[in-house]
Amino acid sequence: MGNLFSKNLKYLRESKGISKNKLGEMVGVNQTTIGRWETNEITPSIDNVEEVAKVLNIELPDLLIKDLEFDNAEFVDVSSD
């Protein structure tokens, strides 16, 4: 697992307006664990990863192998008129 999971977890949680505490309750872990997953300090079990994907309504492969922040970015035309 690794950095993409951590980055995607934080991105999805924040973009959905879910606190670490609330997500922890939904997944069945404490907020400290969510924070440690987000910083890639510890690696969640596959059962926890599956539960995160379910709770955040994201396909498991997307959570693990895509850069969701980049893939979902809206590109703004910054060219001058």
Legacy VTK file of the C-alpha trace (Angstrom):
# vtk DataFile Version 3.0
C-alpha trace
ASCII
DATASET POLYDATA
POINTS 81 float
0.000 0.000 0.000
1.633 3.259 0.559
1.723 6.857 -0.276
-1.189 6.925 -2.746
-3.539 5.385 -0.200
-2.470 7.948 2.403
-2.783 10.859 0.012
-6.137 9.671 -1.349
-7.528 9.020 2.120
-6.757 12.564 3.249
-7.992 14.087 -0.019
-11.292 12.177 0.021
-11.921 12.751 3.715
-11.324 16.482 3.441
-13.218 16.901 0.164
-16.241 15.190 1.722
-15.977 17.337 4.858
-15.498 14.371 7.182
-13.409 14.792 10.333
-10.807 12.216 11.315
-12.937 11.419 14.329
-16.089 10.836 12.250
-14.267 8.703 9.681
-12.705 6.702 12.494
-16.158 6.024 13.931
-17.424 4.962 10.510
-14.481 2.623 9.901
-14.158 1.345 13.463
-10.819 2.888 14.466
-9.855 6.006 16.404
-8.981 9.394 14.908
-5.301 8.943 15.741
-5.226 5.862 13.534
-6.809 7.799 10.665
-4.167 10.487 11.084
-1.371 7.923 11.109
-2.776 6.332 7.927
-2.900 9.759 6.283
0.744 10.439 7.103
1.737 6.924 6.033
3.089 6.318 9.530
1.259 3.000 9.766
-0.335 0.725 7.188
-3.960 -0.326 7.610
-5.076 -3.912 7.267
-6.739 -4.862 3.988
-10.020 -5.190 5.911
-9.682 -1.579 7.043
-8.812 -0.422 3.520
-11.905 -2.180 2.182
-14.032 -0.503 4.868
-12.552 2.920 4.038
-13.370 2.397 0.353
-16.921 1.382 1.246
-17.465 4.301 3.630
-16.004 6.849 1.201
-17.876 5.316 -1.733
-14.796 4.706 -3.861
-13.659 1.626 -5.754
-10.833 -0.163 -3.954
-8.403 -0.098 -6.926
-8.988 3.648 -7.356
-8.205 4.251 -3.688
-4.941 2.341 -3.948
-3.485 3.073 -7.388
-4.839 6.408 -8.643
-3.838 9.896 -7.591
-7.409 11.008 -6.983
-6.513 14.621 -6.226
-4.749 14.942 -9.570
-7.296 12.880 -11.527
-10.167 14.972 -10.139
-8.476 18.337 -10.510
-10.320 20.910 -12.537
-8.015 22.651 -14.935
-8.589 26.360 -15.107
-7.666 28.422 -18.156
-5.183 30.938 -16.832
-4.291 32.446 -20.185
-4.712 36.188 -20.363
-7.392 37.734 -22.549
LINES 1 82
81 0 1 2 3 4 5 6 7 8 9 10 11 12 13 14 15 16 17 18 19 20 21 22 23 24 25 26 27 28 29 30 31 32 33 34 35 36 37 38 39 40 41 42 43 44 45 46 47 48 49 50 51 52 53 54 55 56 57 58 59 60 61 62 63 64 65 66 67 68 69 70 71 72 73 74 75 76 77 78 79 80
